[in-house]
Amino acid sequence: MREFAQNGSWTTGAHGSAGEAHTGWSAPSTRRLFLSIYPPLAGGVVILLVLVWQWQVETLHHELDTMATASVEEQERLLENKLDYVVADVLTLSRQNELRRYLEGGDALLLESIAREYSARLRYSGLYQQIRLLDVQGRERVRVELGADGETRITTGGRDAEVWRDAGALALGANEIYVSALDLDLVQGRIARPFVPTLRLATPVVDAAGRNRGLIVIHYLAGRLLQRLEDVGRGNPARPMLVNCAGYWLLAPEAEMRWGFMLPERAHQRMQQRFPRVWREMTRVDRGEVRTAAGFFAFHRVEPLRVDYPVHSAPCGGTVAAVSPLQWYTLAFVPRAHYERAAMTPTVIIGLLGLLLLGVLAAAVQSMVALYVNRRAQLRQLERMARTDALTGMANRIAFEERARLEIERAARHRRCFALCVIDLDGFKAINDTQGHLAGDAVLGFVAGVLQGQLRTTSGDLAGRIGGDEFGLLLTELPGPEAARAILEDIRRLIAEGDWGGQRVSASIGAALYPQDARHLTELFQLADAAMYRAKSAGKDRVVLTDAAAPGGA
């Protein structure tokens, strides 16, 4: 056996007696001291590891919960206002000039003109399967549909077509919108194969006397929208779902769970039957989270269509008599197996680490914790340094360009305008050369303060230092170029008011607008830079917008 000698070194059994005689320690005394020190430390290590394991598992579980919640919010964002432009199209077509003349005179030749406009709308949208004009009995007068070959087919006249099956829509008044349930398209009374998820939006056709003369119906191809929702879950343990207000799946992790209200063999695939507790909570509140034996659910109740017109919908088998918005439920589901796998990793790692720590006791634990905390602090500090200009505390070029890219995506999504501005200081080099770098730093700090002071708190404006004496500015949610010019003129004036020991600094400012001038970051920067150099060439201390943003470029 090994024995612990008085000098702290290890001796083997061959010299054990000599060691004991020299030190006065007996083998039982050594063991008793070892046993009196080791168990408390070992117990502390075990307790610590158990607590660390519990914290790590809870953290991983919380991350999974957060992924599910974020997935639901992303699905809700994807659904937001996605049907508004379909409503705009159906209302526009109901007021078509050729259609009004047809209602007044009944000239069947006008149906060809009506059909051509329907064909153009269908072809350019890329999201419609059919556009139809129905008479007051619900029979087709014009049908334009997209064929499998990508070409549009037009049918007009007294074709003996089937009657519009959502008959309640025929009773709606002017400017009222009917939205069908999201279901599968039917061909001659049978479900089309492969499945074609479809929404039908309709509005009445009203003549000059205010009489209801039929319907305009657009068949919206919802498959692309469902695909975008499904893409949210790719590479993510949170599986996206979309459920109608009757509890049937429109989108589910398993294809066999979908469309139970149309496929008799899947009629049992409903939230009420598979996850009754979750369904009860969904019908009680608009959004929430439920943990079950199967896994974790996060859900939101959403209304994908919000317009200023009365919207009628009967997605759950009800009547169309009252105004009722189209409602779905977006869900994200994390199966229990993911939580078990998440707990397995810390269990194995901490178990092995525990065996190691029981050999080296508390010192090793303390070293590892100190190393971990120090490393995290260093990483956070490096992240801050990588995104912040050290002199002014503003965003640096990297952070500014990242934000500009995000603003392009946001502006494209919400159809908004923003300005990317480049500001170059006039006279800065003279101050730097004559008064020194400290004075130059003071000028840069002053300009940074002016820019930060002019940022609007109600929008997402951002200022950053993108070069030596060059600054960048994002002005978001602008109504037009003149709003940008007014803000930039204030900035130019405030910068010019500074006095630096008898020397003055002014600003040459160039700006480009999205989407009027360009839709890509590189082009916006190039246009803004060019406008800034035009400002310098024109005498400095001025604001120049690009030619597309303002006539004359200034």
KOLVEX-323950 format. One record per residue: residue in one letter; y, z, x of N, C-alpha, C in turn. Coordinates in steps of 0.1 Angstrom, whole numbers, plus 5000, padded with zeros to 4 digits. Atoms other than C-alpha are relative to their C-alpha. Layout:
REM KOLVEX-323950
AYZXYZXYZX ...
REM end
This chain:
REM KOLVEX-323950
M498850005008500050005000501250005009 R498749994992503749985010500750134996 E499249875002505850295014501449985005 F498650024996509550325016500450115010 A499749904989510650495049501450044999 Q498749945001513650705054501249915005 N499050094995515550435073500249884991 G499950115010515150205043499249885003 S500950124997512649965059498650034994 W501449995005509149895047499050015011 T501149984991506050025066498749984993 T501350025006502449945060499150125002 G500949895000499550175055499550045014 A500549974987498550165092500950105007 H499049904994501650365101500550104990 G499549925011501950555069500150155004 S500049854997501050905083501250035010 A498949984990503550865112501350004993 G498750015007506250765088500250134992 E499949885008505551065065500350125009 A499749894992505551305094501450005006 H498750024994508751165109501150034989 T499049985010510651175076499950124991 G500249895009509251455057499749964986 W500250055013508651235027498549984998 S501450025003505151245011499949884991 A500350125008503550954993500350044985 P499749965014503751144959501550014998 S498549985002507451224965500649865000 T499450135001508150854972499749934987 R500350065013506350744941500850064989 R499349935011508051014920501549955000 L498750055000511450894933500149864995 F500150145005510550534927499950004985 L500250005015509350614892501250064993 S498849945006512450824885501249914999 I498850095000514850544894499649874993 Y500350135005512950234884499949994985 P500150025015512050294847501450004993 P498750015007515650374836500749865003 L499450134997516950064854499349894994 A500850115006514049854842500350004985 G499749995014514749984807501349944996 G498650065002518449894810499949855001 V500250154999517449544822499449944988 V500750055012515049504793501049994988 I499150005011517649614768501149895001 L499050104998520249394783499549864997 L500650135002517949094783499849974985 V500250025014517049154747501349974993 L498750025007520749174737500549865004 V499650144996521448854758499249904992 W500850095008518548684741500549994986 Q499550005013519748784707501349934998 W498750065001523348674714499849855002 Q500250144998522148344728499449924988 V500750075011519848264699501049994988 E499050015011522648354674501149905003 T499150104997525048134693499549864998 L500650135002522647844693499949974985 H500150025014522047894656501449974994 H498750035005525747914649500549865003 E499650134996526247594668499349904991 L500750095009523647424646500750014986 D499349995013525447564615501349935001 T498750074999528747434628499849855000 M500250145000527247094634499849954986 A500250045014526147084598501349994992 T498750005007529547184585500949885005 A499250114995531246934608499549864994 S500650125005528846664596500449974985 V499550015014529746734559501449955000 E498650045000533446714567500249865005 E499950144995532946384586499649914988 Q500450085011531046244556501149994989 E498950005009533846354533501249915004 R498950094995536446184555499649854999 L500450145001534445864555500049954985 L499950045015534345864516501450004995 E498649995005538045944513500749874998 N499250125004539945664495499349875003 K500750124997537245414503499949904988 L500150085011537245284467501449964994 D498650035006541045274461500349865001 Y499750145000541344914473499249924990 V500850075011538544814449500850014987 V499249995012540644954421501249915000 A498950095000543644764433499649864998 D500450135003541644444433499749974986 V500450035013540244484399501250004990 L498850005008543644574384500849875003 T499350124997545244274402499349884993 L500750115007542544034388500250014985 S499949995015543044174353501449944996 R498650055003546744054355500249865006 Q499950134994545943714370500849904991 N499250095009548343444358499249904993 E500950095007545643194351499250064988 L500749935011543843454331500950034988 R499149985011546843534310500249874992 R499850135007547343164302498749964993 Y501350035007543643134293499950094988 L500149915012543943434269501049944989 E499050055010547043274253499549874994 G500350135006545642914249498549974999 G501450035001541942934254499549885007 D500350134993541942634278498850035010 A501249974992538442644293500149955015 L499850054987539742444323500550105009 L499549904991541542744335499050095006 L501149914995538242924340499649955014 E500350044986537742704371501050065010 S499049944991541042824386499750155002 I500349865000540143184377498850025010 A501249994992536743134394500349985015 R499750034986538242994426500750125006 E499449894994540443294430499050125002 Y501149904998537443524424499249975012 S500850044989535543334450500750035013 A499249964988538343374476500050155002 R499949854998538643744469498650055005 L501449954996534843794472499749965015 R500350044986534643594504500850075010 Y499249934990537543764521499850155001 S500349864999536644114512498850045008 G501249974993533144104525499250114995 L500649885005532244404504499649994986 Y500350025014531744254470498849914998 Q501150095003528544104455500349914989 Q499650085011529943984423501450044995 I498849985008533243944404499749924987 R500350065013532843874367501250024990 L499149995011535043804337499150004987 L500849995012533443924304500949994988 D499250005012534543864269499950134993 V500049875007535044144243498650044996 Q501449965003531344134235499250045012 G500749964988530444194271499349885006 R500750124994529143834278500949945010 E499350064989530143654309500749874996 R499350125001532843394309500149935014 V500050054986533043364347499250105008 R500849924991530643494373500149935014 V500050054986531243454411499250105008 E500949914992528443604433499749945014 L500350044986527543604469498549985001 G501450044999524243424476499450065013 A500749964988521643514502500449935013 D499650084989522943234524501550035004 G498649964997526443394525501049914993 E499150095008527943124502500250064986 T499749955013529643204469499549904989 R500550095011528143064436500950044988 I499149985011530343014406499349954987 T500550045013529243004370501150034989 T498949995010531742944341499449954987 G500350055013531642874304499150094992 G500849935010529342974276498650035004 R501449974995526343084296499550114992 D500649895008523943294276499550115009 A500349894991524143584299499750134993 E500249875006522943934293501350084998 V498849935003525444174278500250115010 W499649894990527244414301499450134995 R500849895005524944714300500850145000 D499249885001527644984306501049984989 A499250045011528944914271501250094997 G498949915002531245214270501349965006 A498850054994533645044293500849904992 L499450105009534444784266501150074991 A499149935009536345054247501250055007 L498849944992538845144275501349924996 G498750065002542545074272500549945013 A499450064989544844894295500250095012 N499849924988545045014331499050125002 E501049904998542045244326498949945008 I501150044990539245224352498750064996 Y501449955002535545244346499349985013 V500850004988533245334375498650034996 S501349985003529545304371499450115009 A500849924991526945534387499749915012 L500550074988526045434423498549994998 D501450035002522645274417499649885007 L500650124993520444984427500349884991 D499750125007521344624417498749954993 L501150065008519144464390500149855000 V500150145002518044104389499049974989 Q500850025012516843994355499250124996 G500549885006516244344345499150085010 R500849934990514344444377500850035012 I499349954988515444634408499849895011 A500050104989516344384435499350065012 R500649974987514244394467500449915011 P499849864997515244494492501150064992 F499149935008517344754476501549965003 V498650034998521044674471500850114992 P499149895006523144994464501349944995 T498850065006525944894440500850104992 L499149935009528945044423500749894992 R499350095008530544854394501350064995 L498749965004534244894388500649904990 A499550095011535844754356501350054995 T498749965007539144744338500149904989 P499850105011540044584304500949895003 V499150115000541644244301500850014987 V499249985012544544284277501049884998 D499150115002546543994261501450044997 A498649975002550243974254500250094988 A499949925012549644144220499450145002 G500549874997548044444237498550014996 R501449995005544544354224499049995012 N501150014990541444414245499249884998 R500750135001539944074253498849995009 G501250004991537244174277500150095012 L500049924989536644314311500049915013 I500250054987537044234348499150105007 V501049914994534044374367499849955015 I500350034986533644394405498850085004 H501249944994530244474420500250035015 Y499749964987530944674451498750035008 L501249974992528244674478500250135008 A499949864995527845044486499150025012 G501049984989525144984512500750035014 R499349984987527644964541500650145001 L499549865000529245294530498950105002 L501149914998525845464528499649995015 Q500450024986525045324563500950085009 R499049934992528245474577499750154999 L500349865002527345814562498750035008 E501249974993523845784577500250005015 D499750004986525245704611500650135005 V499549874996526946044611498950095006 G501149924995523546194617499249955012 R500750054988522445984646500350085012 G499949914988521746204676500550134997 N499549875005522646504655498950074993 P501049945008520246764642500350024986 A499649995014522246784610499849874993 R500450125007520746524587501049984988 P499150025011523346374563499349974987 M500550035013522646354525501249974991 L499150035011524446214495499250024987 V500749975013523446344460501049984989 N499150015011524846244427500050124991 C499849875008525846494400498950034992 A501249965007522446484384498950055010 G500949944990520846604416499049905007 Y500850104993519246274427500649955013 W499550044987519446154463500449865000 L499550144997521545844471499849975015 L500250014986521145914508499250125004 A500849894996518446134523499349975013 P500750034987516546174556498849924999 E501250085002513446024541500249904989 A499850115010513545694522499450034987 E500749985012511045814497500750104991 M499349905008513446084485501249934992 R498850065006516145824474499749934987 W500050085012516845664440499050054990 G501049955009514645894420500349974985 F499650025014516645824388499749854996 M500350145003515645454390498649965002 L501450034997512145464404499150114994 P500849905007509645644381499150085010 E500949934991507345734410500850105009 R499249904992510245924427500850094991 A499249925010511546094395500050155004 H500049864997510546434409500950035012 Q499249984988512746384440501450044996 R498749955004515646604428500350135007 M499749884994517546884443499650124992 Q500449895009516747104413498550045002 Q501449974999513047074420499650035015 R500349974987512947074458500750115006 F499249904994515747304466500950074989 P499349955011516647494434501150105003 R498949914996518647764451501249935005 V498850084995520847514469500749934988 W499450075011521347324437500950094991 R499349905008522447634418501450035007 E498849974993525047704445500949885000 M499250125000526247344445500749984987 T499350015013526947354408500950114997 R499149885002528747684411501349995007 V498850004992531247614439500249855005 D499850144995532847294454499549985014 R500550024986531847364490499350145004 G500749884995529547614507498949975009 E501150004990526547694529498950084994 V501249935005523047804520498949995010 R501250004990520247914543498850034992 T501349995007516747874529498950005010 A501250004991513247894542499849865007 A500250144995513347514547501049975011 G499050034990516547524568501450044994 F498649975003520347534566500749884993 F499350115007522447334541501550045000 A498649995002526147274541500449894990 F499850105011527647094511501550004996 H498750015006530946964497499949914987 R499950095012531646824462501249915003 V499050104996533646504467500349914988 E499650105010535546264444500549885008 P499650114991535545924463501149914994 L499050085006538045774439501150084994 R498949935005541445924434501249914999 V498950095002544045704419500950054988 D499149955011546945744394499649944986 Y500550055013545045564366498950084995 P501249935005542645724342498749935004 V501350054995539145694356498950054991 H501149965008536145704334498649975007 S501350024994532645754347498950084993 A501149935006529245844334498850005009 P501150004990527145904365498850084997 C501149905003524946174350499449974986 G500750035013523846004318500850044988 G499249955011526746134297500749884994 T499350115006529145934275501249975008 V498850044993532245754286501250034992 A498949975009534445904259501250075007 A498949924994536446144281500249955014 V499750034986538146094314499250095009 S500949924991535646214341499949935013 P500050064987536046154378498649985005 L501350024993533146014398499850115011 Q500249894991531646304417498649985007 W501249994992529046324445500050135008 Y500149884991527846594468499649945014 T500550034986527746534506499450135005 L500849894994525246754524499649975014 A500650014987524046814559498950115001 F501149915000520646974564499450015014 V500649974987519347134596498650064997 P501349945003515547194593499850125008 R500349874994514147534602499449975014 A500750024987512147374631501149995011 H499050014990515447304649500450145005 Y499649864996516347674648498950065008 E501149944992512947764661499949945014 R500050064987513147514689501250055008 A498849954993516647634697499750145006 A500349864995515347994700498950005011 M501150004991512347884721500649995015 T499450014987514547784751500550135006 P499649874994516348114756498850105001 T501249904999513048304749499349985013 V500850034987511248124778500950045012 I499149984988514248134802500250155002 I499749864999515148494795498850085004 G501249934996511548604797499749995015 L500350024986511048444831501150085009 L498949934993514448584842499850155000 G500249865001513448924830499050055011 L501049974990510348924853500750005014 L499350004987512648834882500950125002 L499149894999515249094874499350145001 L500749884998512649364871499650025014 G500349994985511849294908501350045008 V498849974992515449314920501050094993 L499349915007516849534893501549964997 A498750035006520549564882500949925009 A499150064991522149424914500049854997 A500150155002520849064907500749974987 V499350035013522049084871501550005001 Q498649994998525449194881500649875007 S499650124993525748904906500049884992 M500150125009524548644881501150004990 V498949995010527048764855501349975006 A498750034994529948764879500149855004 L499950144997529048414891500249914988 Y499950085012528748284856501550014994 V498649985005532148434845501049925009 N499150074991533848304876499949854999 R500150155001532447954872500649954987 R499350045012533547934836501550005001 A498549994998537048054845500549885008 Q499650114992537247784872500049874993 L500150125007536047514849501249994990 R498950005009538647614823501349975007 Q498850034993541347614849500149865004 L500050144996540347274862500349914988 E499850085012540347134826501550004997 R498649995003543847264821500949925010 M499350084990545047124854499949854999 A500250155001543546784847500849944989 R499450065012545446744814501550044999 T498649955001548846914822500849965012 D499150024989551746814843500550135006 A499749874994552347094868501450044999 L498649975000556047064869500750034987 T499449995013557047024833499250084990 G500949945010554047174815499749914989 M500350095010553846864794498749935002 A501350084998550846634788500249915012 N499950104990550146424818499549864995 R500350145005549246054817498649994994 I501450005006545546114811500050054986 A499949945014546246344781500849924991 F499250095009548946114768499349884995 E500750125004546745804768498950044991 E501149965009543845994752500650024986 R499449975013546246114724500549874993 A499650135006547645754720498849934994 R501250065006544145624715499650064987 L500349935013543445884688501049964990 E499050045009546745794672499849864994 I500350135005545745434670499050004990 E501149995010542545524652500550064987 R499549945012544345754628501049914993 A499150095007547145504621499349894993 A500850115007544545234614499350054988 R500749955012542645454591500950034988 H499149965011545645574571501149894998 R499050115001547645244575501450055002 R498749954997550545414591500649935013 C499350064989553145314617500350115010 F499549914990553845484650500649925012 A499450064989555945414681499550065013 L500249954987554945434717501249965009 C498850014993557945484739499950035015 V500049984986558545464776501450035004 I498749954997561545654790500150015016 D499849994985562745594826501550045002 L498749944997565645794841500949915009 D499050074991568745614855500850105008 G499249914992570445784884499250125005 F500849894995567546024891499949995015 K500250014986566945894926501250045008 A498849964993570545944936500150155001 I499949854999570446314927498950055009 N501149954991567046354944500449985015 D499750034986568446194976501250085005 T498849934995571846374977499950154998 Q500049865002571046714962498650065003 G501349944996567346754971499150004988 H501150005010564046784953500150114990 L499849895010564947114937500949964988 A499250055011567746954918499349894992 G500850105007565446664910499150064990 D500949935009562946904896500750064988 A499249955011565647064875500349904990 V499850115009566546724860498849974992 L501250035008562946664851499750104990 G500349895010562647004835501049994988 F499150025011565846934815499649894991 V500450115008564646604803498750044991 A501249965008561246754793500450094989 G499549915011563147024773500649924989 V499450085010565146754755498949934992 L501050065007562046564746499250094991 Q500749905008560146874734500850044988 G499249965010563146974714500249904989 Q499950105010563246644695498749964993 L501250035007559646644685500050054986 R500049965014559246664648498750094997 T501149905002557146974637499149964989 T500850045012555946804605499149885003 S500950124996554246514624499350035013 G500749984987552046464654500649945012 D499350054988554746364679499550065012 L500449954988553846404715500949945011 A499350054988555846384748499250045012 G500849984988554346354782500749945012 R499550064988555246284818498949915006 I501050104996553445964829500349945013 G499750054987555045904862501050095007 G499049924993557646034887501150044992 D498949985009560746004866499849924987 E500350085012559045824837499250094990 F500649925011558145994804499549914989 G500650075012556045884774500350084988 L499749935013556745964738499349924989 L500650055012554645914707500750054987 L499449965012556545914674499149954988 T501050045010554045914645500550004986 E499850005014554045854608501549954997 L498650055002557245644609500149904988 P499950105011558545444579500449875005 G499650134994559845174602500750015013 P499450004987561545074634501350085001 E498749935000564945214624499950155002 A500249864998563545564622499750035014 A500249984986562245534657501349995008 R498850024993565545404669500950124999 A499149895002567445694654499650125008 I500549894992565245954671500349975015 L499850044985565445764705501450005004 E498650004997569145734703500550155002 D499749864999569446114698499550055014 I500549964987567246164729500849945011 R499250064990569245914749501350075002 R498749944999572546084740499950145006 L500149874995571246434748499750005015 I500250014986569946324782501249975008 A498750044993573246164791501050115000 E499049895000575146484783499850105011 G500249914988573646664813500949975011 D499150014989575946724842499350065013 W500749954988574346764877500949995012 G499050004989577146854901500849885001 G499250125000579246564891499349874999 Q500950125002576346324889499450014987 R500650015014574846204857498749925000 V501350075002571446094846500049944985 S500250065013570845854817498649954998 A501450045003567745714801500049864995 S500350135005566545354796498750014992 I501149975008564145364767499549874993 G500650115007561745104755498950044991 A501049965010559545124724499349884994 A500850095007556744934708499350074988 L500549945012555444984673498649954996 Y501350035006551944994659500150004985 P500850124995550744784642500949875001 Q499150125000553844554640499949925013 D499950074987553944474677498649985007 A501450024994550344534689499150114994 R501049915006547144714679499150065011 H500849944989545744804714501050075009 L499149914991547045074738500649925011 T499550074988547344844768501249914996 E498950095005549444594748501350084996 L498849915004551644874734500750045013 F499449964988552245004769500849895007 Q499450114994553044664782501349964993 L498850045008555544584754501050115002 A499049904999557144924757500650005014 D499550014987557444884795501049885001 A499250125000558944534790501450044994 A498849965007561444674765500950095008 M499249914992562444954789500749925012 Y499450084990563044704817501249914995 R498950075006565244504793501250094998 A498949905002567244814786500750025014 K499449994987567744854824500949885004 S499350124997568744494828501349984992 A498950015009571144514799501150105003 G498949914996573144794816499650155000 K500649865000570845104813500650084989 D499649915010571445404791500049944986 R500150065014570245234759498550004996 V501350015007567345194735499749864997 V500450145004565444864732498750014994 L501350015007562744804707499449865003 T500650144997560344504712500549914989 D499550105009561244174696499450014986 A500750005013558644214669500550124991 A499649895008559944554659501449994995 A498650015004563644464657500649875004 P499550134996565444134656501050015012 G499249994988567044064689499550085010 G500649924990564944314707500850125003 A499149884997567744584707500450074988 
REM end
